[in-house]
């Protein structure tokens, strides 16, 4: 019985220790797709340590002609995925680090 409890305690400690490392690369919010876009919409918006409302606002501004970096200290970069498809990633240092990503294109 003592060995069983010791084994369970060890498994519990190891699983708790491994959790932050596994979760550090993920995004904590899925904020959806742009609705009612004129032209190519943004899709698959995901945010980490920032509200969906703020993430949607940045994505809306980014795909419009009004984007002028750095917008509210956000720094964004794009990766070309196809002739009319981009993957956009943005980050800023506010509140310990905020980031988001989305796809934009036809």
Secondary structure, 3 states (H helix, E strand, C coil): CHHHHHHHHHHHHHHHHHHHHHHCCCCCEEEECCCCCCCCCEEEEEEECCCHHHHHHHHHHHHCCCCCCCHHHCEEEEEEEECCEEEEEEEECHHHCEEEEEEEEC
